[in-house]
Amino acid sequence: MAAVPAPDPALDSQLFRKGDDAKRGIPEAIFIENVEELCSTRKPTDVVARLQDLYSKYQYMQSSIVAQRSGLKTKLPDIASALETVNHLIAKREAAADGEAEYTYQLAENIYAKASATATNCVCLWLGANCMLEYSLEEAKELLTNNETNAKTMLANLEEDMAFLRDQLTTTEVNIARCHNFGVKVRQKEKETAEKAGGAQGGGAQAAATGSAQAFVPPPRPEEPLGEPGSFTWKQDREEVEVSVVLPKDAQKADVKVTILAESLRVDHAGKVVREGRLAARCSPNGSTWTIGRGRVEISLEKAEAAQWPSLFEETDA
C-alpha cells in the first residue's frame, strides 16, 4: 500500500472545506483553479497523494451510505406491512358486534376460511434480536407510524448525501488528473533541461579537444525498427515506470484499449490482446496515463510505492 501523506493543514485548506451538520460532516472538495500556483511550494506527487487519500475516504463514505440506504429500503416495506395489519385490527375491533369480530384465516395455499373471535386490544411486535413485545393497538400504531416517518426522512437524507458525495468524488477525480498531468510536464521539462545541459558540456569538451571553433553536429540517426507487435521496452525512475509497446502496423487509436489495474497491465488492438501480464509491483491506476505515437503505445505507470521494480512483469509473464 502507498504511504499515507503527512498532515499538511495549509494544503488541506486548499483541497477541501470541512462539512457542516447538514451534510453529515462530509468535507466539500474544492476545485483547483491554478494547479501551478498550488504546486509552486510543494511537489505535485505530494498533492496527488493527498488527493488520493481524500478520494479513498470519499469512497469509504459512499460504501457506508449505500449500506445504510439498502438497510432502510429493506425495513420500510416491513414497517408499512405491520402498520397496515395494526390498522386492520383496529378497524375490526371498532366494527365488532358484542365483542366478536370476523377474521379470515389461511388454512392452506389458496384455501381460506372465516371465523369469529373476540376482538383484541393488543398486538405483539417483533423488535429483533429474538425480542417480541406486547403493545396496545393504539401504542403499536403510534410506534409504527413514528418508525415509518423516521425511516422515510432518513432515506431522503441519505439520497441527498449520496448526490452530494458523487459531486465531491467527481471534483476530486478531476483534481487528481490535473495535478498528475502537471507533474508529468514538470518531470519532462526537468529531463529536457538535463539533456540539454549534458549535450552542451559534451559539445564543449569535444570542441576544446579538436581545437575547432565549429560545433560538432552528429549525423542523423536512422529510424530504429519497431519490432514485432507486442514487444516492449521499459524504464523506470523512483516514482514512475515508462513502458513502450509495439502495435500492429497502421494501428489507430480508436482500435486500441489499454487497461491499467493495480497489479496488471493489458494492451488490446481491435479486440485482440497485444500484450498483457501481471506487474512485478503495484501501481496507482488513478495516476497512470497512456498515449499513442509512431506505431507504439506509450504508457506511464505511477508507482504505488517509491521503490525500484526488479522487472516490469512477473517472471512468468515477462
SEFI-113098 format. One line per field, with one value per residue: residue number from 0; residue in three letters; x, y, z of N, C-alpha, C in turn. Coordinates in steps of 0.1 Angstrom, whole numbers, plus 5000, padded with zeros to 4 digits. Atoms other than C-alpha are relative to their C-alpha. Layout:
# SEFI-113098
k <- c(NUM,...);
r <- c(ala,...);
nu <- c(X,...);
nv <- c(Y,...);
nw <- c(Z,...);
cau <- c(X,...);
cav <- c(Y,...);
caw <- c(Z,...);
cu <- c(X,...);
cv <- c(Y,...);
cw <- c(Z,...);
# end
This chain:
# SEFI-113098
k <- c(0,1,2,3,4,5,6,7,8,9,10,11,12,13,14,15,16,17,18,19,20,21,22,23,24,25,26,27,28,29,30,31,32,33,34,35,36,37,38,39,40,41,42,43,44,45,46,47,48,49,50,51,52,53,54,55,56,57,58,59,60,61,62,63,64,65,66,67,68,69,70,71,72,73,74,75,76,77,78,79,80,81,82,83,84,85,86,87,88,89,90,91,92,93,94,95,96,97,98,99,100,101,102,103,104,105,106,107,108,109,110,111,112,113,114,115,116,117,118,119,120,121,122,123,124,125,126,127,128,129,130,131,132,133,134,135,136,137,138,139,140,141,142,143,144,145,146,147,148,149,150,151,152,153,154,155,156,157,158,159,160,161,162,163,164,165,166,167,168,169,170,171,172,173,174,175,176,177,178,179,180,181,182,183,184,185,186,187,188,189,190,191,192,193,194,195,196,197,198,199,200,201,202,203,204,205,206,207,208,209,210,211,212,213,214,215,216,217,218,219,220,221,222,223,224,225,226,227,228,229,230,231,232,233,234,235,236,237,238,239,240,241,242,243,244,245,246,247,248,249,250,251,252,253,254,255,256,257,258,259,260,261,262,263,264,265,266,267,268,269,270,271,272,273,274,275,276,277,278,279,280,281,282,283,284,285,286,287,288,289,290,291,292,293,294,295,296,297,298,299,300,301,302,303,304,305,306,307,308,309,310,311,312,313,314,315,316,317);
r <- c(met,ala,ala,val,pro,ala,pro,asp,pro,ala,leu,asp,ser,gln,leu,phe,arg,lys,gly,asp,asp,ala,lys,arg,gly,ile,pro,glu,ala,ile,phe,ile,glu,asn,val,glu,glu,leu,cys,ser,thr,arg,lys,pro,thr,asp,val,val,ala,arg,leu,gln,asp,leu,tyr,ser,lys,tyr,gln,tyr,met,gln,ser,ser,ile,val,ala,gln,arg,ser,gly,leu,lys,thr,lys,leu,pro,asp,ile,ala,ser,ala,leu,glu,thr,val,asn,his,leu,ile,ala,lys,arg,glu,ala,ala,ala,asp,gly,glu,ala,glu,tyr,thr,tyr,gln,leu,ala,glu,asn,ile,tyr,ala,lys,ala,ser,ala,thr,ala,thr,asn,cys,val,cys,leu,trp,leu,gly,ala,asn,cys,met,leu,glu,tyr,ser,leu,glu,glu,ala,lys,glu,leu,leu,thr,asn,asn,glu,thr,asn,ala,lys,thr,met,leu,ala,asn,leu,glu,glu,asp,met,ala,phe,leu,arg,asp,gln,leu,thr,thr,thr,glu,val,asn,ile,ala,arg,cys,his,asn,phe,gly,val,lys,val,arg,gln,lys,glu,lys,glu,thr,ala,glu,lys,ala,gly,gly,ala,gln,gly,gly,gly,ala,gln,ala,ala,ala,thr,gly,ser,ala,gln,ala,phe,val,pro,pro,pro,arg,pro,glu,glu,pro,leu,gly,glu,pro,gly,ser,phe,thr,trp,lys,gln,asp,arg,glu,glu,val,glu,val,ser,val,val,leu,pro,lys,asp,ala,gln,lys,ala,asp,val,lys,val,thr,ile,leu,ala,glu,ser,leu,arg,val,asp,his,ala,gly,lys,val,val,arg,glu,gly,arg,leu,ala,ala,arg,cys,ser,pro,asn,gly,ser,thr,trp,thr,ile,gly,arg,gly,arg,val,glu,ile,ser,leu,glu,lys,ala,glu,ala,ala,gln,trp,pro,ser,leu,phe,glu,glu,thr,asp,ala);
nu <- c(5008,4992,4999,5010,4993,5000,5010,4996,5012,5001,5004,5013,5009,5002,5006,5014,5005,5006,5015,5008,5009,5011,4995,4994,4986,4993,4992,5003,4988,4998,4994,4987,5000,4986,4992,4986,4999,5001,4988,4988,4992,5000,4999,5013,5003,5005,5014,5007,5002,5010,5013,5004,5005,5014,5009,5002,5010,5013,5005,5005,5012,5010,5004,5008,5014,5007,5004,5012,5011,5006,5007,5013,5010,5005,5009,5012,5012,5004,5007,5013,5008,5004,5010,5013,5006,5006,5012,5010,5005,5008,5012,5008,5004,5011,5012,5004,5013,4999,4986,4996,4996,4998,4987,4997,4988,4995,4998,4990,4998,5012,5011,5002,5013,5004,5003,5003,4991,5001,4992,4988,4996,4985,4993,4985,4991,4987,4991,4987,4991,5008,5008,5013,5006,5015,5005,5014,5001,4997,4985,4993,5002,4991,4986,4997,5001,4987,4989,5001,4997,4986,4993,5001,4992,4986,4997,4999,4987,4989,5000,4993,4986,4993,4998,4989,4988,4997,4994,4987,4992,4997,4990,4987,4994,4995,4988,4989,4995,4993,4987,4991,4995,4991,4987,4994,4994,4988,4989,4995,4992,4988,4992,4995,4990,4988,4994,4993,4988,4991,4995,4991,4987,4993,4995,4989,4988,4996,4995,4987,4990,4997,4995,5008,5010,5013,5007,5002,5014,5000,5008,5013,5001,5011,5011,4999,5012,5009,5000,5012,5011,5000,4987,5000,4988,5004,4990,5007,4993,5005,5015,5008,4995,5004,5000,5003,5005,5002,5014,5000,4998,5011,5010,5006,5003,5013,5000,4991,5006,4990,5007,4990,5004,4989,4990,4999,5000,5004,5002,5008,5002,5011,5005,4990,4990,4987,4991,5006,4992,5001,4989,4991,5004,5012,5000,5012,5007,5005,4989,4993,5006,4994,5002,4995,4991,4990,5002,4999,5008,4991,5007,4993,5006,4996,4997,5007,4989,4988,4989,4996,5006,4990,5003,5014,5010,4995,4992,5008,5007,4991);
nv <- c(4988,4987,4993,4989,4987,4993,4989,4987,4991,4990,5006,5005,4989,4997,5011,5003,4993,5009,5000,4996,5010,5003,5009,5011,4999,5003,4988,4996,4999,4987,5002,4993,4991,4998,5012,4995,4993,5009,5009,4992,5002,5015,5009,5005,5014,4999,4996,5011,5010,4995,5001,5014,5004,4994,5008,5013,4997,4998,5013,5007,4994,5004,5013,4999,4995,5010,5011,4994,4998,5013,5005,4993,5004,5014,4999,4992,5008,5008,4991,4997,5012,5002,4990,5003,5010,4993,4992,5009,5005,4989,4999,5012,4999,4990,5005,5012,4999,5009,5004,5010,4995,5010,5000,5009,5008,5008,5014,5006,4992,4997,5004,4991,5002,4989,5005,4989,5000,4988,4989,4998,4986,5000,5006,5002,4996,5006,4990,5005,5006,5010,4993,4996,4992,4997,4987,4997,4997,4986,4998,5007,4991,4988,5004,5003,4988,4992,5007,4998,4986,4998,5007,4992,4987,5004,5004,4988,4994,5008,4998,4987,5001,5007,4991,4990,5007,5003,4988,4999,5010,4995,4988,5005,5007,4989,4994,5010,5001,4988,5000,5010,4996,4989,5006,5006,4989,4996,5010,5000,4988,5002,5009,4993,4991,5008,5005,4989,4997,5010,4999,4988,5004,5009,4993,4991,5008,5005,4989,4997,5010,5000,4987,4994,4991,5004,5010,5013,5004,5014,5004,5005,5015,5007,5004,5013,5008,5001,5014,5007,4995,5006,4998,4987,4995,4993,4994,4995,4991,5003,4999,5004,5010,4997,5012,4997,5013,4999,5003,5004,4990,4991,5001,4987,4998,5005,5015,5004,4999,5002,5002,4999,5004,4998,5010,5006,4991,5007,4992,5007,4994,5005,5011,5010,4996,4998,5003,4999,5007,4996,4991,5004,4993,4994,4986,4992,4997,4987,4991,5006,4995,5006,4993,5008,4992,5007,5014,5005,4994,4995,5001,4994,5006,4994,5011,4999,4997,4995,5010,5006,5012,5010,5002,4994,5010,5011,5009,5009,4993,4992);
nw <- c(5000,5000,4987,4997,5000,4987,4999,5005,4999,5010,5012,4998,5001,5015,5007,4996,4989,4991,5002,4989,4995,5010,5010,4992,4998,5012,5005,5013,5008,5007,5013,5000,5012,5005,4995,5000,4987,4989,5000,5001,4987,4996,5011,5005,4995,4987,5001,5005,4989,4990,5007,5001,4986,4998,5008,4994,4989,5007,5004,4987,4996,5010,4997,4988,5003,5008,4991,4992,5009,5004,4989,4998,5011,4996,4988,5002,5003,4988,4991,5006,4998,4986,4997,5007,4992,4988,5004,5003,4987,4994,5007,4996,4986,5000,5007,4993,4993,4988,4997,5009,5014,5010,5006,5010,4997,5011,4996,5009,5012,5007,4993,4989,4993,4991,4986,4991,4988,4992,5005,4992,4998,4999,5011,4997,5010,5000,4999,5005,4990,4992,4990,5004,4989,5002,5000,5004,5015,5002,4998,5011,5011,4998,5002,5014,5008,4998,5006,5015,5003,4998,5011,5013,4999,5001,5014,5008,4997,5006,5014,5002,4997,5011,5011,4997,5000,5014,5005,4994,5007,5014,4999,4996,5011,5009,4994,5001,5014,5004,4992,5005,5013,4997,4995,5012,5008,4992,5002,5013,5002,4993,5008,5012,4995,4997,5012,5006,4993,5003,5014,5001,4994,5009,5012,4996,4998,5013,5007,4994,5003,5014,5003,5011,4994,5005,4991,5006,5003,5003,5011,4995,4997,5008,4991,4995,5003,4989,4994,5001,4991,4987,4994,4992,4993,4988,4991,4987,4991,4987,4998,5012,5010,5013,5008,5014,5006,5014,5005,5014,5010,5004,4989,4997,4985,4997,4999,4989,4987,4990,4987,4989,4987,4990,5000,5014,5012,5012,5012,5010,5012,5008,4992,4998,4990,5005,4989,4987,4990,4986,4997,4989,4988,5001,5005,4997,5012,5001,5004,5012,5012,5012,5012,5012,5009,5008,5000,4987,4989,4990,4987,4988,4988,4987,4991,4987,4990,5006,4999,5013,5004,5005,5015,5003,4997,4993,5008,5008,5010,5007);
cau <- c(5000,5011,5023,4998,5009,5019,4993,4996,4969,4978,4974,4942,4926,4930,4917,4885,4863,4851,4814,4786,4760,4735,4759,4768,4803,4812,4841,4834,4860,4874,4881,4918,4917,4955,4975,5008,5003,4993,5024,5048,5058,5053,5058,5029,5033,5026,4994,4983,4989,4968,4940,4941,4938,4908,4893,4897,4878,4850,4847,4845,4818,4799,4800,4787,4758,4749,4748,4725,4703,4699,4690,4663,4648,4645,4629,4604,4581,4581,4571,4544,4531,4530,4512,4486,4480,4475,4451,4432,4429,4417,4391,4379,4377,4356,4333,4329,4294,4291,4329,4330,4349,4351,4385,4398,4423,4445,4442,4464,4476,4446,4423,4408,4381,4362,4359,4345,4368,4369,4382,4417,4430,4467,4493,4529,4555,4588,4616,4645,4673,4649,4627,4590,4570,4532,4516,4481,4468,4470,4506,4516,4501,4519,4552,4550,4539,4569,4592,4579,4582,4617,4628,4615,4631,4665,4662,4656,4687,4708,4697,4708,4741,4748,4742,4765,4791,4790,4798,4828,4841,4839,4857,4884,4890,4894,4918,4939,4941,4951,4978,4992,4994,5011,5037,5043,5050,5074,5094,5096,5108,5134,5146,5149,5168,5192,5197,5205,5229,5246,5248,5263,5290,5298,5300,5322,5347,5348,5354,5383,5399,5398,5407,5379,5356,5328,5303,5301,5268,5262,5248,5210,5203,5183,5149,5150,5128,5097,5099,5072,5037,5036,5073,5081,5108,5106,5125,5118,5128,5119,5082,5072,5076,5075,5065,5066,5046,5048,5014,5004,5011,4988,4971,4946,4938,4902,4911,4935,4924,4948,4936,4957,4950,4969,4986,4983,4986,4969,4970,4943,4941,4909,4897,4929,4954,4987,5005,4993,5009,5009,5031,5061,5049,5018,5010,4984,4958,4944,4978,4987,4982,4989,4991,4999,5027,5049,5034,5037,5016,5034,5023,5033,5026,5027,5043,5022,5055,5086,5109,5128,5110,5130,5113,5081,5062,5065,5089,5062,5046,5077);
cav <- c(5000,5036,5056,5079,5115,5136,5161,5195,5219,5245,5221,5206,5241,5244,5210,5207,5225,5208,5197,5211,5192,5193,5172,5147,5160,5152,5176,5196,5192,5225,5226,5236,5267,5272,5239,5257,5280,5252,5231,5260,5253,5215,5185,5176,5140,5151,5169,5139,5116,5138,5139,5102,5098,5122,5102,5069,5085,5096,5060,5047,5072,5062,5025,5033,5053,5027,5000,5023,5031,4994,4985,5012,5002,4966,4977,5002,4976,4955,4986,4995,4959,4958,4992,4981,4950,4971,4994,4964,4950,4985,4986,4950,4959,4990,4971,4942,4935,4921,4920,4894,4901,4881,4872,4854,4826,4809,4771,4761,4775,4792,4780,4804,4802,4827,4825,4847,4856,4880,4914,4920,4952,4943,4931,4917,4934,4918,4941,4919,4902,4874,4900,4905,4930,4934,4967,4981,4987,5025,5023,4999,5023,5053,5034,5021,5054,5072,5045,5048,5086,5085,5059,5079,5111,5093,5077,5111,5125,5096,5102,5139,5129,5104,5130,5155,5128,5119,5156,5155,5123,5139,5171,5151,5129,5160,5175,5143,5141,5178,5176,5144,5158,5189,5167,5148,5181,5192,5160,5161,5197,5188,5159,5181,5206,5180,5165,5200,5207,5174,5179,5214,5200,5172,5196,5220,5193,5179,5214,5220,5187,5192,5229,5237,5266,5249,5230,5192,5182,5144,5127,5119,5085,5061,5053,5022,4993,4989,4951,4926,4937,4931,4936,4963,4983,4999,5021,5035,5062,5064,5073,5062,5034,5042,5014,5014,4986,4980,4980,4963,4982,5012,5008,5036,5050,5041,5004,5005,4998,5000,4985,4996,4978,4980,4947,4941,4957,4948,4963,4953,4961,4956,4932,4911,4911,4926,4924,4916,4905,4907,4936,4929,4955,4975,5008,5035,5034,5068,5084,5064,5076,5064,5077,5065,5077,5063,5028,5024,5029,5049,5041,5060,5040,5058,5035,5027,5028,5047,5017,5000,4973,4941,4938,4951,4919,4889,4863,4840,4868,4886);
caw <- c(5000,4993,5023,5039,5032,5063,5075,5058,5071,5046,5017,5031,5033,4995,4987,5008,5033,5064,5061,5081,5101,5072,5051,5079,5082,5046,5035,5004,4977,4962,4925,4920,4897,4895,4897,4890,4920,4943,4933,4934,4971,4971,4949,4926,4938,4973,4962,4942,4972,4995,4969,4965,5003,5003,4974,4993,5023,4999,4986,5022,5030,4998,5007,5042,5029,5003,5031,5053,5023,5014,5050,5052,5018,5033,5065,5051,5035,5067,5088,5063,5064,5102,5103,5078,5099,5131,5113,5101,5137,5149,5122,5131,5168,5161,5138,5162,5175,5210,5212,5184,5151,5120,5106,5076,5082,5056,5060,5031,4998,4981,5008,5033,5060,5081,5118,5146,5175,5204,5192,5205,5220,5219,5195,5197,5177,5167,5177,5165,5184,5195,5212,5209,5230,5235,5228,5228,5193,5198,5211,5183,5157,5172,5173,5138,5124,5140,5128,5092,5093,5107,5081,5052,5065,5069,5035,5019,5038,5026,4990,4993,5009,4981,4955,4973,4977,4940,4932,4956,4940,4905,4916,4933,4903,4881,4906,4907,4869,4865,4893,4879,4843,4857,4875,4842,4824,4852,4850,4813,4814,4840,4818,4787,4807,4820,4785,4771,4798,4792,4755,4759,4782,4758,4727,4746,4756,4720,4706,4730,4722,4684,4686,4661,4667,4647,4668,4661,4645,4647,4616,4618,4633,4611,4625,4646,4635,4657,4662,4664,4677,4714,4720,4745,4762,4797,4820,4855,4879,4916,4911,4876,4851,4814,4790,4752,4735,4697,4680,4647,4616,4608,4643,4650,4685,4682,4679,4709,4745,4775,4808,4838,4871,4904,4897,4859,4825,4793,4757,4732,4695,4675,4703,4703,4731,4721,4754,4789,4822,4859,4871,4893,4918,4924,4905,4910,4882,4890,4884,4853,4817,4781,4746,4710,4687,4659,4660,4697,4728,4754,4790,4821,4853,4887,4913,4944,4964,4956,4951,4922,4904,4896,4862,4845,4847,4869,4856,4844,4823,4811);
cu <- c(5009,5000,4990,5008,4999,4990,5006,4987,4998,4995,4985,4990,4997,4994,4986,4996,4993,4984,4993,4991,4990,5005,5007,5015,5008,5008,4997,5013,5001,5007,5013,5000,5014,5009,5014,5003,5000,5013,5013,5009,5000,5001,4986,4997,4994,4985,4991,4997,4990,4986,4995,4995,4986,4990,4997,4990,4986,4994,4995,4987,4988,4996,4992,4986,4992,4995,4988,4988,4993,4993,4987,4990,4995,4990,4987,4988,4995,4993,4987,4990,4994,4990,4987,4993,4994,4988,4988,4994,4992,4986,4990,4994,4989,4988,4994,4986,5000,5014,5005,5004,5002,5013,5001,5013,5004,5003,5011,5001,4987,4988,4998,4987,4997,4996,4997,5009,4998,5009,5011,5003,5015,5006,5014,5008,5014,5010,5014,5008,4992,4991,4987,4993,4985,4997,4985,4999,5003,5015,5007,4999,5009,5015,5004,4999,5013,5011,5000,5004,5015,5008,5000,5008,5015,5003,5002,5014,5011,5001,5007,5015,5007,5002,5011,5013,5005,5007,5015,5010,5004,5010,5014,5007,5006,5012,5012,5006,5008,5014,5010,5006,5010,5014,5007,5007,5013,5011,5005,5008,5014,5010,5006,5011,5013,5007,5007,5013,5011,5006,5009,5014,5008,5006,5011,5013,5005,5007,5014,5010,5005,5006,4992,4990,4986,4994,4998,4985,5000,4991,4986,5000,4989,4989,5001,4988,4991,5001,4987,4989,5000,5013,5000,5013,4994,5012,4992,5009,4993,4985,4992,5007,4994,5001,4996,4997,4998,4986,5001,5001,4987,4989,4994,4996,4987,4999,5008,4993,5011,4993,5011,4994,5011,5011,5002,4999,4996,4998,4993,5000,4989,4994,5009,5010,5014,5011,4992,5009,4997,5012,5008,4998,4987,5001,4987,4992,4996,5011,5008,4993,5007,4996,5006,5008,5010,4999,5001,4990,5009,4992,5009,4992,5006,5002,4991,5010,5012,5012,5003,4993,5011,4998,4986,4990,5006,5006,4992,4993,5010,5003);
cv <- c(5013,5006,5011,5013,5007,5011,5013,5009,5010,4995,4995,5012,5004,4989,4997,5009,4990,5001,5005,4989,4995,4989,4988,5000,4997,5012,5003,5002,5014,4997,5009,5009,5001,4989,5005,5007,4991,4992,5008,4998,4986,4992,4996,4986,5000,5005,4989,4989,5004,4999,4986,4995,5005,4992,4986,5002,5002,4986,4992,5005,4995,4986,4999,5005,4990,4988,5005,5001,4986,4994,5007,4996,4986,5001,5007,4991,4992,5009,5003,4989,4999,5011,4998,4989,5005,5008,4991,4994,5011,5001,4988,5002,5010,4996,4988,5002,4990,4995,4989,5007,4988,5002,4989,4993,4992,4986,4993,5010,5002,4995,5008,4997,5012,4995,5013,4998,5013,5011,5003,5015,5001,4992,4998,5004,4994,5012,4996,4995,4991,5007,5004,5006,5002,5014,5000,5004,5015,5002,4994,5009,5012,4997,4998,5012,5009,4993,5002,5014,5002,4993,5007,5013,4996,4995,5012,5007,4992,5002,5014,4999,4992,5009,5010,4993,4997,5013,5001,4990,5005,5011,4995,4992,5009,5006,4990,4999,5013,5001,4990,5004,5012,4994,4993,5011,5005,4991,5000,5013,4999,4990,5006,5009,4993,4995,5012,5004,4990,5001,5012,4997,4991,5007,5009,4992,4995,5012,5004,4990,5001,5014,5007,5009,4996,4989,4987,4997,4985,4997,4995,4985,4994,4996,4985,4992,4998,4986,4994,5006,4992,5001,5013,5003,5008,5006,5006,5010,4997,5000,4995,4989,5004,4987,5003,4986,5002,4995,4994,5011,5008,4999,5014,5000,4995,4985,4995,5002,4996,4999,5000,4997,5001,4989,4994,5011,4992,5010,4992,5009,4993,4987,4988,5005,5001,4997,5001,4992,5005,5008,4994,5007,5008,5015,5006,5004,5014,5010,4996,5005,4992,5008,4992,5010,4991,4984,4993,5006,5003,5000,5005,4994,5007,4988,5002,5003,5004,4990,4994,4987,4990,4998,5006,4990,4989,4991,4991,5007,5008,4995);
cw <- c(5000,5014,5001,5001,5014,5000,4996,5000,4989,4986,5001,4998,4986,4993,5004,5012,5009,4999,5012,5004,4990,4990,5008,5002,4988,4995,4985,4992,4993,4987,5000,4987,4994,5005,5002,5014,5012,5001,5000,5013,5004,4988,4995,5005,5014,5000,4995,5011,5010,4994,4999,5014,5003,4991,5006,5012,4994,4997,5012,5004,4991,5003,5013,4998,4992,5009,5008,4991,4997,5012,5002,4989,5003,5011,4997,4996,5012,5010,4994,5001,5014,5003,4994,5008,5013,4997,4997,5013,5007,4994,5004,5014,5001,4994,5007,5007,5011,5003,4991,4987,4991,4993,4990,5002,4987,5005,4992,4988,4992,5007,5013,5007,5009,5013,5009,5013,5008,4995,5010,5002,5001,4989,5004,4988,5001,4999,4995,5012,5009,5010,4994,5012,4997,5002,4999,4986,4998,5001,4988,4988,5001,4997,4986,4991,5001,4993,4985,4996,5001,4989,4987,5000,4999,4986,4991,5003,4994,4985,4997,5003,4989,4988,5002,4999,4986,4994,5005,4994,4986,5001,5004,4989,4990,5006,4999,4986,4996,5007,4994,4986,5002,5004,4988,4992,5007,4998,4986,4997,5007,4992,4988,5004,5003,4987,4992,5007,4998,4986,4998,5006,4991,4987,5003,5002,4987,4992,5005,4997,4986,4996,4989,5007,4995,5009,4992,4998,4996,4988,5005,5001,4992,5010,5003,4996,5013,5007,4998,5009,5013,5007,5007,5006,5012,5007,5012,5007,5014,5002,4989,4992,4986,4991,4986,4993,4985,4996,4986,4991,4997,5011,5002,5015,5003,5002,5012,5014,5010,5013,5011,5013,5010,4998,4986,4990,4988,4988,4990,4987,4992,5007,5002,5010,4993,5010,5013,5010,5014,5004,5012,5013,4997,4994,5005,4988,4998,4995,4988,4987,4988,4988,4988,4991,4993,5002,5013,5009,5012,5013,5011,5013,5013,5010,5013,5012,4993,5002,4986,4998,4994,4985,4998,5004,5009,4991,4991,4988,4991,4986);
# end
